Amino acid sequence: MPRLGGLGLSPSSAENNEQTLIDTTTTADTIYICKAGRGVATSAASWFIKAIDLSGPITVKSASAAYDQVADDRASLTYT
């Protein structure tokens, strides 16, 4: 299975009780990695979300340190 930049994440990754949503199309030069418990709706505030910025030197930032974000809002979140 291919890996994204050595991060150990693959598009079909669903490990045990976890699901992963990978979005490469919403924002140019950005990959969003969203993780939550299996079966959690993308509208629930139960996601851990990272944004990988590919526009210059590759940077990886998180929207929060906890599983408390909404995956549907990934493009409008603040990443640090």
C-alpha positions as CSV (number, residue, x, y, z in Angstrom):
1,M,0.0,0.0,0.0
2,P,1.5,3.4,-0.9
3,R,2.4,5.8,1.9
4,L,2.0,9.6,2.0
5,G,5.4,11.2,2.4
6,G,6.6,8.5,4.8
7,L,3.8,9.5,7.3
8,G,2.6,5.9,7.5
9,L,-0.9,6.8,6.2
10,S,-2.6,5.2,3.3
11,P,-5.9,6.3,1.7
12,S,-7.7,3.1,2.7
13,S,-6.3,3.1,6.3
14,A,-8.9,1.9,8.8
15,E,-7.0,0.5,11.7
16,N,-9.1,-1.6,14.2
17,N,-11.5,1.0,15.6
18,E,-10.4,4.0,13.6
19,Q,-11.3,5.4,10.2
20,T,-9.2,7.8,8.1
21,L,-10.4,10.3,5.6
22,I,-7.8,11.7,3.2
23,D,-8.8,14.8,1.1
24,T,-6.5,15.9,-1.7
25,T,-8.9,17.9,-3.7
26,T,-10.7,20.6,-1.5
27,T,-7.7,23.0,-1.3
28,A,-4.9,23.3,-3.8
29,D,-1.5,22.1,-2.5
30,T,-3.0,20.8,0.7
31,I,-3.7,17.3,1.9
32,Y,-6.1,16.9,4.8
33,I,-5.8,13.8,7.0
34,C,-8.8,13.3,9.3
35,K,-9.0,10.5,11.8
36,A,-11.9,9.4,14.1
37,G,-13.4,6.3,15.6
38,R,-15.0,3.9,13.2
39,G,-18.5,5.0,12.2
40,V,-18.2,8.6,13.4
41,A,-20.0,11.0,11.1
42,T,-17.9,13.6,9.3
43,S,-20.3,16.2,10.8
44,A,-19.4,15.2,14.4
45,A,-16.9,17.1,16.5
46,S,-14.9,13.9,17.1
47,W,-12.1,14.1,14.6
48,F,-8.3,14.7,14.8
49,I,-7.3,16.7,11.7
50,K,-3.9,17.5,10.1
51,A,-3.2,19.6,7.1
52,I,-0.1,18.9,4.9
53,D,0.9,22.0,3.0
54,L,2.7,21.2,-0.2
55,S,3.0,24.8,-1.6
56,G,6.6,25.3,-0.4
57,P,8.7,23.4,2.1
58,I,6.3,20.7,3.2
59,T,4.7,21.5,6.6
60,V,2.3,19.4,8.7
61,K,0.0,21.2,11.1
62,S,-2.8,20.1,13.3
63,A,-6.2,21.8,13.9
64,S,-6.2,20.6,17.5
65,A,-4.3,18.3,19.8
66,A,-7.5,16.3,20.5
67,Y,-10.2,14.5,18.7
68,D,-12.6,17.4,18.8
69,Q,-12.8,18.8,15.3
70,V,-15.5,18.4,12.5
71,A,-14.1,16.8,9.4
72,D,-16.6,18.6,7.2
73,D,-15.1,21.9,8.3
74,R,-11.4,20.9,7.5
75,A,-10.8,23.6,4.9
76,S,-11.9,26.4,7.2
77,L,-10.1,25.4,10.4
78,T,-7.0,27.1,11.8
79,Y,-3.9,24.9,11.7
80,T,-0.9,25.4,14.0
